[in-house]
Amino acid sequence: MNAIDRLRGQLCAGTHRRPLRVLCGSGQLGYGIPEKALQAGFEREPHFVGCDMGSIDPGPYYLGSGEMATSVDVTRRDLELVLLGSRRANIPLLIGTAGTAGSDLHLERVVQLVRNIAKAHDLHFNLAQIPADIAAEVVVEAIEGQRVRPLGHMPELTRDDALACKAIVGQMGVEPFQRALEEGADVIIAGRACDTAIFSAIPLMLGYAVGPSVHMAKIIECSSLCCVPGGGDAIMGTIEGETFILECMNPERIVTPMSAAAHSLYEEADPYVIHEPDGVVMLNDVRFEDLDGRCVRGSGAKWDASPVHTIKLEGAAYEGERVLLLAAAADPNVISSLDEILHALQERVAVTIGSANTVGYRLWFRKYGFDGVVDWPDQPKVSPREVFILGECVAATSQIASMVLGVAKQNLLHYGFEGRTTTAGNVAFPITPPEVKAGAAYRFRVFHVMDAPDMKALFPVIHEKL
Amino acid sequence: MKLTQLTKVLRRKNAGPSTLTLDLMFIDEPAYRMGTSSGTLSAAAIAGVYGIDPGGVRVVHFPEALAIKVSMARRVIAGSPGDRDVYGSQQHGPLLGIEL
């Protein structure tokens, strides 16, 4: 019998639904799942396990390069823990946004790890993978059909943006997960996916209330971040009628009505709305009540289905090779003249090797102590005792970028400014060589929403028997 | 009173790569009321602190968590060459000196 049919048999009787226990094993699989809380979660006999494995937060490098942000060894360990636990209990395991950004390259790496683990432990199950790469041509066609709109503060998407990307992924909702389950999957490894889809696909296909199911999914996808103190331990969400209960699997963390409510603020511009591909969840009437000092019951989320289905697109384009220059100063005259020195440096570099436009390089300096972290609108009241100077150059090749920083370095060291006493050298280089090759640089050029009437065509499910 | 004395959490984070969002979570109800009624935490005032256009700043009150959420456009898309804070998690600095 299919894993999903087994759950139907256990949980559904006519219109009645028994309490559904959802275990979130990890909100960031690959960084080291705390094992004790995970095992405590399995002992509570969840009906399925979900793990989120990625995010757009670490930046465009991972989507652009196909590299994972997590180490292969820790990723393998974490996958092994959730695979062994879910197979032992014979319950579905759903993993979304495989390998950091959820591109095809990431998906292939994670699926290969799963195959290796299954082989090593003699595990046999139906594995489904769901790629999320969207071909640039599909995006271009949607742009031409005016079916793409910017998200946040992005500009309108152009054909050039789409074609420049190394990879574009679409964020799948619940439909591809549900299709994979109906077709018999025990374990699903999905490319880029809505965090909520991992945890709400099964409740929704079994007929549980949509608003509370998605709301619960939105909270537990970060594992124990909604707890006091917040952390990365496994968390259980139990759906009962029109409500859900949250309980951390580490007894030292509790969920309070306030901490659960506060989670709606996290990473969202609007704390009252959760956007899904096929509608929105409105949180205006949400209530949380304390159950026993450790758990809360949530209710009141309202689902508003949308007639037009959409997906978020994310695309990273290659910007060139990046080289860094590391330098620092402790001399007060150098520190007070730093703006002048760095301005002059940009000119010296242009005079020596050609202008930024002609040669094709971009050069930035961050002055830690002044404005390395924040672009402050004013100067500090007290001059810092030391400053760190980070030069960043991005150019077509690392040779060009190194050449730019090589000229910058020597001029930074010896630039003569008014009041200079540091005639043997204006700065300290902490290492030699002070230029560091940092590899390829990428930029998000796509962060947009696209109408997506046909999820099946965008997110095919590929099955394999292990 | 300093904003830092009235809040238990002051955090900034990306909400997608083009938007920064800032959560001001107040210590108790009186502190929250002080924050929401104070003109120093309006969109215009916060835009002034950051030296940006007030049109790009949005302020949402969230009484359920005694919080005020402020969202604004990033000057540089997260992680692009020239960015200073990929996760946007240290951009609350200019608010630390605010007096209510």
Boltz contact constraints between the chains, C-beta under 6 A:
constraints:
  - contact:
      token1: [A, 57]
      token2: [B, 87]
      max_distance: 6.0
  - contact:
      token1: [A, 59]
      token2: [B, 78]
      max_distance: 6.0
  - contact:
      token1: [A, 59]
      token2: [B, 79]
      max_distance: 6.0
  - contact:
      token1: [A, 59]
      token2: [B, 86]
      max_distance: 6.0
  - contact:
      token1: [A, 60]
      token2: [B, 79]
      max_distance: 6.0
  - contact:
      token1: [A, 151]
      token2: [B, 16]
      max_distance: 6.0
  - contact:
      token1: [A, 152]
      token2: [B, 16]
      max_distance: 6.0
  - contact:
      token1: [A, 152]
      token2: [B, 18]
      max_distance: 6.0
  - contact:
      token1: [A, 152]
      token2: [B, 19]
      max_distance: 6.0
  - contact:
      token1: [A, 153]
      token2: [B, 18]
      max_distance: 6.0
  - contact:
      token1: [A, 153]
      token2: [B, 19]
      max_distance: 6.0
  - contact:
      token1: [A, 153]
      token2: [B, 73]
      max_distance: 6.0
  - contact:
      token1: [A, 154]
      token2: [B, 18]
      max_distance: 6.0
  - contact:
      token1: [A, 258]
      token2: [B, 65]
      max_distance: 6.0
  - contact:
      token1: [A, 261]
      token2: [B, 64]
      max_distance: 6.0
  - contact:
      token1: [A, 261]
      token2: [B, 65]
      max_distance: 6.0
  - contact:
      token1: [A, 262]
      token2: [B, 65]
      max_distance: 6.0
  - contact:
      token1: [A, 265]
      token2: [B, 23]
      max_distance: 6.0
  - contact:
      token1: [A, 265]
      token2: [B, 67]
      max_distance: 6.0
  - contact:
      token1: [A, 265]
      token2: [B, 69]
      max_distance: 6.0
  - contact:
      token1: [A, 267]
      token2: [B, 13]
      max_distance: 6.0
  - contact:
      token1: [A, 267]
      token2: [B, 15]
      max_distance: 6.0
  - contact:
      token1: [A, 268]
      token2: [B, 15]
      max_distance: 6.0
  - contact:
      token1: [A, 269]
      token2: [B, 15]
      max_distance: 6.0
  - contact:
      token1: [A, 269]
      token2: [B, 19]
      max_distance: 6.0
  - contact:
      token1: [A, 269]
      token2: [B, 21]
      max_distance: 6.0
  - contact:
      token1: [A, 269]
      token2: [B, 71]
      max_distance: 6.0
  - contact:
      token1: [A, 271]
      token2: [B, 62]
      max_distance: 6.0
  - contact:
      token1: [A, 271]
      token2: [B, 69]
      max_distance: 6.0
  - contact:
      token1: [A, 319]
      token2: [B, 81]
      max_distance: 6.0
  - contact:
      token1: [A, 364]
      token2: [B, 82]
      max_distance: 6.0
  - contact:
      token1: [A, 366]
      token2: [B, 84]
      max_distance: 6.0
  - contact:
      token1: [A, 373]
      token2: [B, 84]
      max_distance: 6.0
  - contact:
      token1: [A, 373]
      token2: [B, 90]
      max_distance: 6.0
  - contact:
      token1: [A, 374]
      token2: [B, 93]
      max_distance: 6.0
  - contact:
      token1: [A, 377]
      token2: [B, 51]
      max_distance: 6.0
  - contact:
      token1: [A, 394]
      token2: [B, 81]
      max_distance: 6.0
  - contact:
      token1: [A, 441]
      token2: [B, 81]
      max_distance: 6.0
  - contact:
      token1: [A, 443]
      token2: [B, 80]
      max_distance: 6.0
  - contact:
      token1: [A, 444]
      token2: [B, 17]
      max_distance: 6.0
  - contact:
      token1: [A, 444]
      token2: [B, 77]
      max_distance: 6.0
  - contact:
      token1: [A, 447]
      token2: [B, 16]
      max_distance: 6.0
  - contact:
      token1: [A, 447]
      token2: [B, 17]
      max_distance: 6.0
